[in-house]
Amino acid sequence: MDCIFCKIINKEIPSKIIYEDEKILIFNDINPEAPVHFLVIPKEHIESAKKISPENKDIISYIFIKIAEITKKLNLKNGFRIVNNCGTDGGQTVNHIHFHVLGSRKLSWPPG
């Protein structure tokens, strides 16, 4: 498999890890769009939100629990944004489900 996120999980590609356990990896985005910008990925390869199923659904709630913990530790008390791009038209460029977490600045809508 030629998945860049699987390679990061397997430590074949370096990353600045914020948090890691047996289920997920959280690391800083290499092209940050905000002062705080990190990615949260499950270690299990799930292609996209379209591939969430009854068998793998628990990892999504686990990810959101960890996001709440990490953003609290990073003192993002004024808020943050969680983004998931799904499919080509949704802007997904890596076919491994992931969530961008952005904070430490006022974010506008539409994103910018």
Secondary structure as a PSIPRED ss2 file (coil, helix, strand):
# PSIPRED VFORMAT (PSIPRED V4.0)

   1 M C   1.000  0.000  0.000
   2 D C   1.000  0.000  0.000
   3 C C   1.000  0.000  0.000
   4 I H   0.000  1.000  0.000
   5 F H   0.000  1.000  0.000
   6 C H   0.000  1.000  0.000
   7 K H   0.000  1.000  0.000
   8 I H   0.000  1.000  0.000
   9 I H   0.000  1.000  0.000
  10 N C   1.000  0.000  0.000
  11 K C   1.000  0.000  0.000
  12 E C   1.000  0.000  0.000
  13 I C   1.000  0.000  0.000
  14 P C   1.000  0.000  0.000
  15 S C   1.000  0.000  0.000
  16 K C   1.000  0.000  0.000
  17 I E   0.000  0.000  1.000
  18 I E   0.000  0.000  1.000
  19 Y E   0.000  0.000  1.000
  20 E E   0.000  0.000  1.000
  21 D C   1.000  0.000  0.000
  22 E C   1.000  0.000  0.000
  23 K C   1.000  0.000  0.000
  24 I E   0.000  0.000  1.000
  25 L E   0.000  0.000  1.000
  26 I E   0.000  0.000  1.000
  27 F E   0.000  0.000  1.000
  28 N E   0.000  0.000  1.000
  29 D C   1.000  0.000  0.000
  30 I C   1.000  0.000  0.000
  31 N C   1.000  0.000  0.000
  32 P C   1.000  0.000  0.000
  33 E C   1.000  0.000  0.000
  34 A C   1.000  0.000  0.000
  35 P C   1.000  0.000  0.000
  36 V E   0.000  0.000  1.000
  37 H E   0.000  0.000  1.000
  38 F E   0.000  0.000  1.000
  39 L E   0.000  0.000  1.000
  40 V E   0.000  0.000  1.000
  41 I E   0.000  0.000  1.000
  42 P E   0.000  0.000  1.000
  43 K C   1.000  0.000  0.000
  44 E C   1.000  0.000  0.000
  45 H C   1.000  0.000  0.000
  46 I C   1.000  0.000  0.000
  47 E C   1.000  0.000  0.000
  48 S C   1.000  0.000  0.000
  49 A H   0.000  1.000  0.000
  50 K H   0.000  1.000  0.000
  51 K H   0.000  1.000  0.000
  52 I C   1.000  0.000  0.000
  53 S C   1.000  0.000  0.000
  54 P C   1.000  0.000  0.000
  55 E C   1.000  0.000  0.000
  56 N C   1.000  0.000  0.000
  57 K C   1.000  0.000  0.000
  58 D H   0.000  1.000  0.000
  59 I H   0.000  1.000  0.000
  60 I H   0.000  1.000  0.000
  61 S H   0.000  1.000  0.000
  62 Y H   0.000  1.000  0.000
  63 I H   0.000  1.000  0.000
  64 F H   0.000  1.000  0.000
  65 I H   0.000  1.000  0.000
  66 K H   0.000  1.000  0.000
  67 I H   0.000  1.000  0.000
  68 A H   0.000  1.000  0.000
  69 E H   0.000  1.000  0.000
  70 I H   0.000  1.000  0.000
  71 T H   0.000  1.000  0.000
  72 K H   0.000  1.000  0.000
  73 K H   0.000  1.000  0.000
  74 L C   1.000  0.000  0.000
  75 N C   1.000  0.000  0.000
  76 L C   1.000  0.000  0.000
  77 K C   1.000  0.000  0.000
  78 N C   1.000  0.000  0.000
  79 G C   1.000  0.000  0.000
  80 F E   0.000  0.000  1.000
  81 R E   0.000  0.000  1.000
  82 I E   0.000  0.000  1.000
  83 V E   0.000  0.000  1.000
  84 N C   1.000  0.000  0.000
  85 N C   1.000  0.000  0.000
  86 C C   1.000  0.000  0.000
  87 G C   1.000  0.000  0.000
  88 T C   1.000  0.000  0.000
  89 D C   1.000  0.000  0.000
  90 G C   1.000  0.000  0.000
  91 G C   1.000  0.000  0.000
  92 Q C   1.000  0.000  0.000
  93 T C   1.000  0.000  0.000
  94 V C   1.000  0.000  0.000
  95 N C   1.000  0.000  0.000
  96 H C   1.000  0.000  0.000
  97 I C   1.000  0.000  0.000
  98 H C   1.000  0.000  0.000
  99 F E   0.000  0.000  1.000
 100 H E   0.000  0.000  1.000
 101 V E   0.000  0.000  1.000
 102 L E   0.000  0.000  1.000
 103 G E   0.000  0.000  1.000
 104 S C   1.000  0.000  0.000
 105 R C   1.000  0.000  0.000
 106 K C   1.000  0.000  0.000
 107 L C   1.000  0.000  0.000
 108 S C   1.000  0.000  0.000
 109 W C   1.000  0.000  0.000
 110 P C   1.000  0.000  0.000
 111 P C   1.000  0.000  0.000
 112 G C   1.000  0.000  0.000
